[in-house]
Amino acid sequence: MNRPTGGSGSGDRAARSARTEQYFRGLVSEMRRVTWPSRQEWVSATILTVALVAVVGLYTYSIDQLFGLLFGLAHK
């Protein structure tokens, strides 16, 4: 099945180039508006994330051990 390509001239290429340029200009503009965290905020968030991962891991391990024990007793 052949589909029309909409033309193959350099006009399409120029329009695509203009859209790409406009996209990156908008991207840079938005990135300048971002409020980036300070180093202290970044370190605090990282420590909190690592601590929460450790707590969830320990909780999951504990529940797994408990169910293993219960199913082991029920299997006998």
MODELLER restraints for C-alpha pairs under 7 A, 6 or more apart:
rsr = mdl.restraints
at = mdl.atoms
